[in-house]
Amino acid sequence: MKFYTTRDVARLLGWSEAQVRSHARVGYLTPSRGPRNGYRFSFQDLVLLRAAKALSQARIGPRRVRRALRALARELPAGRSLSGLRLSGDGNRVVVRDGADAWQPESGQMVLDFEVAELAERAAPVARRLIHRARRSDEPLSAEQWYTLGLDLESAAPSEAREAYVRALALDPRHASARVNLGRWLQADGHPAEAVVQYRVALAAHPHHPTAAFNLGTALEELGRRSEAIEAYRRAVEGDAEFADAHFNLARLYEQAGKRAAALRHLQAYKQLSQ
């Protein structure tokens, strides 16, 4: 389910509705269709459209804009909040930063510089209307639909995103992604012990869920439970041997525990996966 209408996007970006529809047809967005075949955009679509506007204002040609945004669409993180992202240009490439992490989707010459958080703030009133409509809908949403709504709300209305995940789990307690995202929300809100409960429930239903195991490790670290965190990160690596961040955290914790051989092994794995 995608929840921003063409009119919503036009108003938020200062475009005409015709401009929004034109960009929706060129292939780098994934809007669904709503009543009367109208477009329904996600917050990720909104981020990409804001990037398209910045590139156009920098007088980048339409073909190069489309190529850049197709690459950027492949790089944007799925299933997580986008509000912490910052997009900028270094002359030849778009640079996407998320906290300490940075990456450069191939994009050609361009200038791009804006805070996604600022866009999320302006989108918040629209996002809150979305959940209000969902609560009152004559056609109840499924667990998957509530989960998808939660993803779209995270950046613009995080409290409402939590409600969406809770509603998804009320309908399907085994929905691992909703459970993990609820745990991540609780952890970010300063409740790591409650987050641990959510991650463990997710792993009980899906024992090989690497993200649930990794997030469990981070929450246990916040609580000072390092030996348990090591076991969680090991479980994440067992579920996904190419989980680079899990290898890095294991290397760090093993080094702190004086287990140099194990630390070196996981550090080497991290370096190989990060190349």
Sequence and secondary structure as in RCSB ss.txt:
>XXXX:A:sequence
MKFYTTRDVARLLGWSEAQVRSHARVGYLTPSRGPRNGYRFSFQDLVLLRAAKALSQARIGPRRVRRALRALARE
LPAGRSLSGLRLSGDGNRVVVRDGADAWQPESGQMVLDFEVAELAERAAPVARRLIHRARRSDEPLSAEQWYTLG
LDLESAAPSEAREAYVRALALDPRHASARVNLGRWLQADGHPAEAVVQYRVALAAHPHHPTAAFNLGTALEELGR
RSEAIEAYRRAVEGDAEFADAHFNLARLYEQAGKRAAALRHLQAYKQLSQ
>XXXX:A:secstr
   EEHHHHHHHHT  HHHHHHHHTSSS   EE GGG EEE HHHHHHHHHHHHHHHTT  HHHHHHHHHHHHHH
S TTS  TTEEEEE BSSEEEEETTEEE     SB   EEHHHHHHHHHHHHHHHHHHHHH SS   HHHHHHHH
HHHHTT HHHHHHHHHHHHHH TT HHHHHHHHHHHHHTT HHHHHHHHHHHHHH TT HHHHHHHHHHHHHTT 
HHHHHHHHHHHHHH TT HHHHHHHHHHHHHTT HHHHHHHHHHHHHHH 
